[in-house]
Amino acid sequence: MPIVIEKGSNVSQTVETTSDFVPSIQQYRSMFNCADLRGRTILSMALDLGWRISDFLETKKSDIPDLTQETPLSFEKITSKEKVIAKSFLSAETVELLKTFMPTLKAENPYLFQSNREHHLDPESVGDILKSLARKANITIPQGKMLRFHAFRKRFLSCCADLKVDVNTAKILVGKNVESSMLAYLSEVNHKKAFLEIKTVLNLSNGRIKSIVDAKDVEIAQLKKEVEELKTVLKGFSTIFEKQIQAKSQVAKKGGKLDKPYDILREIGRVQQEKEKAEYEKLLKNGNGNGA
């Protein structure tokens, strides 16, 4: 007799692939324009979080924070795979959609994205929704490629890499494990700033939501102030630790003399950026499967 795998079972969720189709933000916007309220909420929230599909679909209505607070809203969850806290945010776009979407949900079903039964949608159903929206938006999925929920995670991390967001901050935002020694240096303020920067690119209203624009103006002013402060701190740091910086650097000598401390620090920073770039490439490597 033929083997029939129940839809939504663990077996059906672990098929690995090396051929993900990752829509561009313009294509996601086209899908958003074709979607109903539930579809729009899925698209917007998935782009905010960059979570694995299991963590996303297990979200309950009671998990959603107070939607009357100032955006972006802090939204944390312990991930099911790595058992770490994803310190994520909900954008103004998603909050506005949730305000309209949540009153339409069945009271007896605790989940945010509900199935016809008293449970949440399964990954296959979400995949069907995405493929249907892609067809409506006239998006051609290349032969040999497949569109699945993991594409949101890849688009989010790709955006982080393009914007040169600190790789540890990116990991925390999507719920990947970070060395404990780094956590003390990564505050929620840093996470929020990074998220706001990411959402200037990954927004589905193409920047028309006023709160995002206003928040960005405030952020720019604050960043200018911080840049000036950092210049002063760096100058003092270079002066105090000049000998140590020169001793530990691997920068080649120029004209028989070591570079100035500032140049050495800049080179050390460049090397670190290359390391982070390599780590992003590892994160974005194909073949991760649904559980990646």
N, C-alpha and C positions, 0 to 999 in steps of 0.2 A: 504494500500500500504506500502511496506517496506520503512524505513527511510534510505536515502542515505546521508552520510556526505561527503561534498566536501573535496577532498584531500588537505591537507595543511591548513584546517580551524582551528580556535582557539579551537573548540570543540575536534578535533582529536588530539590536542597537549597537553591536560590536563589530560590524563589518568595516574593515579599514580600507582607505582609499588614498591614492596618490594623485587624484585628479579633481580637486575641488575647483569649482568656479566661484570666484569671489567678485560680486558685483562692485562696480565703482559707486561712489556716493551719488553721482548723477543717475545711475540706474536704480539705486535704492529710492531716490526721489520719484522716479517714474513709477515704480511699484507702489509707493506711498500714495500717489495721486489716484491710483486705480483701486485702492483697498477700501474695505468697509471699516467700521470703527474698531473691531477686534483686530483686523489685519494691521491697521495703522498703529495700534497700541503695541502689538508684537514687534513691528519694525522699529519703532522709536525706542522702546524699552530695551530691546536686544542690542541696538547700537550704543545705547548708554552704558550697558553693563559688560558686554563682551564675555559673558559667563558661558559655561558648558550648558548644554541643553537640559541635562538632568536637574541642575540647580535652578535653572530658569523656570522650568515647568512645575517644579515643586513649590514655587512661591505661592503663599496663601494670601488671601485678602487681609488677614490680620497682620501680615508681615509689612504691609505698606505703611510708611510713616504718615504723619499728619500732613495732608496735602495743602494746608493753608499756610505752611511755613515758607520762608524765603527760599527760593531756588538758587543753586541746585540743592536737592535734598540728599543728605547722607543716607545711604542704604547699605547695610552690612549683612553678610550672610556667611555662615560656616560652610565651606564647600564640602560636597559629599566625597570627592575623590581624595584630596590632599588634607582634608580636615584643617584648613587654614581660614582665616577671616578675609573675605573679599570686602575691601573698604571702597565701595562703589558710590555712585551718585545717580540721582534721577534728574534729568534736565527739565527746564521749563516746558518744553514741548511735551515730554512724557507726562508730566504732572497735569497739564491741561487735558490731555487725552484720558488719563485715569479718572479725572473728575467727572467726565462724561460716561466713561466705560463702566466703572464699578457699579453705579446704580442699576445697570441693566443685568447684572449677574444674579443667578439663583441664590437665594438666601441659604438653602440647605446644603449647598456645595461650598466647601471652605476654600477651594482653590481659585486663583486669579484667572487662569486660562482653563476654563471648564470644558469637560467632555459632556456628551449627552447623558452619561451615567454620573454618579456622584464622585467623580474623579477628575484628574486633569487630562488635558490633551496628551496624546502620545507623540513621540518624535516623528513617526511616519505621517501623522495628520498635519503637523506643522510643516513638514517637508512638502506635502501636497499643497498647502496654502501658499508657500513661497513659490513653488513652480507655477501655480495658477496665476499668481500676481505677475510673474515674469512673462508669461504668455500674454496676459492682458496689456502689459507695457511694451509688447513687441521686442522683448529682449531675447536674443538668440544665445542659447547655451551651446558652446562649441562641442563638436562631436568628441566623445570620450571623457567629457567633463560632467560633473554633477553639482547641482545646487542643493545645499543642505544648511542647517542652522549654524554649523561650525564656521561658515563664511563670515558671520558677524564678528566672531572672535578674531579671525584673521584680519578683517578690515580694521578693527579697533587697534590691534597691535601694529599693523602696518602704518596706520596713522601716527601712532606713538613714535615709531622709528623715524618716519619722515620729519616729525616735529622735534626729534632729538629729546624726547621726554626721557628722564632717567629710567633706565630699564627696571630698576627695583620698584619705582613708583608704578610703572606700567603693570608689573606683576601683581602688585597689591590691588590695583584697581580691578583686575580681572579674576583675582583669586588664585594666583599661583604662589608657590612657596618661596619665601625670601629668607636669607640667612638672618638669624636672630640678632647678630651683631649690627646689622644695617637698620633695624627697626627704630632705634633710638634717634636716627638722623632723618627719619621720614615722618613728618608730622601731617596731621589732617589738613593743615593749611596748604602744604605742598601738594597733597593729593587733589585738593579742590582747585588750585591754580592750574594744575596739569589737566584736570577734567574740563575746565572752562576753555582751555586752549584747544583741546581735542574737539570740543563741540562747536568751535568756530568752523571746523571742517566737516565734522560728521553731524550736521543738522539737516533735518528733512524739510524744514520750511525755508531753507536757503537764506538763513540769517534774518528773517523778517520778524522774529519774536523780540519784542522790545526789551524784555528783561535780560536776554542774552547780550544785547548790544550795550545796555546800561552797565551790566556787570563787567563787560570787557573794558569799557572806559575807565571804570574804577580800578580794574586790575592794571591797566597800562600806567596810570598815574602812580600806583603803588610800586610797580616794577621799576619805573624810572628812579624813584627814591631809593629803592633797594640796590640798584646798579651803582649809584653814587656811593652808597655806604660800603658796598663790597669793594669798590676801587680803593677806598681809604683803608679798609681792613687788609686787603691784599698787599698794599704798599707797606703797611706796618709789619705784616707777616714776613714779607720778603726781606725786610731790613733785619728783623730779629733772628731769623733762621737762615740767613744767607749761606753760611758755611755748611750747615747740614744739607741744604738743598743742593748745593754744588757737589757735595760728597756723595749723595745718593743718586744723583741724576746720571743717566747714561747718554746725555747729549754730547755730541762730538765737540772738540775744542775748535774755536775759530781764531785764527791768527795767533795760536799759542796761548790763548786765554779762554777760560770758560765763559759761556754766555752769562748775561745778567740773570739774576734770580727770577725776574718776571718771565723772561724768555724760556728758562728752564721749566718753570711751572706750566707755562703754556704748552710746551712739548709733552710734559707728563700728562696734562689734560687731554692732549690729542691722542696719545697712546691709549688712555682710558676710554676715550670715545670709540676707538677702533675695537677695543675689547667688547664694549656694549653693542656695537654694530654686529659683531660676530655672534653675540648672545641672542640678539633679535633674530638674526638669520636662522639660528637653531630653533627659536620659538616658533618661527613661521614656516619651518620645514614641512613639506607635504608628508602625507602618510601617517598623520596623527590619529586618525579615526575619531569616532564620535566622543570617545572618552578622553581625548587629548586635552 
